[in-house]
Amino acid sequence: MKIAKVETRHCDAGWRNYHFVKVTTESGIVGWSEFDEGFGSPGVSQVVEAMGSKIIGQSADDHERLYALMYALTRPAAGGVVAEGLGAIENALLDAKAKGLGVPCYQLLGGRMRDRIRVYWSHCGTWRINHPKYYPPQITDLDGVKAMGAEVREKGFTALKTNIFMHDQDKPAGWRPGFASPFYPELNVDRKVLRNLRTHLEAFRDGAGPDIDILLDLNFNAKTEGYVKILREIADLDMFWIEIDSYNAEALAYIRQQSRHPISSCETLLGLRDFLPYFKAQSMDVAIVDAVWNGVWQSMKIANAAEAYEVNVAPHNFYGHLCSMMNVHFAAAVPNLRIMEIDIDRIPWDHELFSHQPEFEDGHIVVPDRPGWGCDPVEEAMAAHPPTAVTGNSDWAMRKT
């Protein structure tokens, strides 16, 4: 099954764009993957197009060989957007290979461990505060946070994840200095941040009730001192995990030692070599793996290494429905799964852009048995929603702080 073309496709997803790789084979089988270049990763499309040209005429079935070839061609600049581009191509090759065999992608990964996967409602409250134009109803106060907690429970989900917000002002606003919003490069955490965070979490607990798991994502929004201050402030709250990004494995291990809550991390790491120092330092309780960035096949290697260190994994997933399906196959195949991230709030035209949408049962996502990822982008719908110029977090630094 020789590769005839490797192309990228793009469309409008409201406050960001969706991005796809399309691998067309000489036999007519098309493999798809979804990637992202709005989350601090400009230029992934160029990597896909440059590296895709190197594998024309070769067999899509030999995805491991092709990944090794592309890695060798980019070895001096391995990592970053280069690694994300290779992962995007790998994922499209897996889809094509599975479709050629007439099997779901999880069969290529060793088979299905489970037929449904527990999920948590990610960016809960976050999208409705940050992007109310696309995710109504807008949350304007703590009563809105409380109401959303109740909505999670009423819709049958069992877990939610939220972020840091400032409520003691005219309207709630996200606090993301790690992403330049506001631009405070020192990343200090003061009493106001602590007070607002605790108030936000307590409102969610009041609305969700005692049986919903609450997860908190702190991202890159503090340094070691600030993370420890936050953990001490919320030590008495009932939390499923605290998610922390740090590029220093020893610093994160120290933070974990100070925490009464489980620590999750590593969603921005690329390749097994990046993960190994964190495993060796026992830096986190749960390793978050971005299979969209790394490629699902490479992510299985990371998950296998995590298993050797007695660590469970959780997919990083906040993109379109195709990414969710890619992560579902990854989550279905790994033995050491903790839980899966997914956004339940969607833009109004999401259902038009994909051939299939996730199916939920009792707070779980059902693993599809359709060939490949079981979800394709709809090119006609993409053409009706052309990509916009500025999306994702690329405009955060331009906003007033």
Number of C-alpha atoms within 10 A of each C-alpha: 18 18 24 19 17 25 16 20 17 20 20 21 25 21 16 21 22 24 24 24 27 23 26 23 24 13 11 14 16 23 27 27 30 29 27 27 22 20 12 13 17 13 15 24 25 14 19 24 17 14 23 22 15 14 19 17 14 15 18 27 19 14 19 15 12 22 21 13 15 21 18 11 13 16 13 8 11 16 18 16 23 25 23 29 31 26 29 30 32 27 31 28 32 30 31 30 27 21 20 20 15 12 18 24 32 27 17 18 17 12 14 21 16 14 16 20 22 20 24 26 22 24 22 24 29 22 21 21 24 18 15 15 14 18 19 14 13 17 24 16 17 19 14 19 27 22 17 21 25 18 14 22 18 11 10 14 21 20 24 26 25 20 21 22 23 19 20 15 8 9 12 19 18 16 20 21 21 19 19 20 21 18 18 14 13 11 19 15 17 11 11 11 18 21 16 18 22 16 17 23 25 18 21 27 22 15 20 25 14 10 10 23 18 25 24 22 19 20 20 17 25 23 19 15 13 17 23 18 18 22 19 14 15 19 14 10 15 17 19 18 20 25 24 23 21 21 14 12 22 16 17 25 20 16 22 23 16 15 17 17 20 16 22 26 27 24 22 18 20 26 22 18 10 16 20 16 14 22 21 13 14 19 25 26 20 23 27 25 29 24 29 27 30 26 29 27 19 19 23 21 14 23 26 18 16 22 17 10 13 13 19 22 26 26 26 22 24 16 20 24 25 27 23 26 27 28 25 26 29 25 31 23 22 25 15 18 22 18 19 23 23 25 20 16 17 17 15 11 14 15 14 17 25 18 14 17 18 17 11 16 12 12 19 20 21 18 23 22 16 14 20 31 31 21 23 23 23 14 16 10 16 19 14 12 18 15 19 14 8 12 19 18 18 17 12 17 14 12 10 8 11
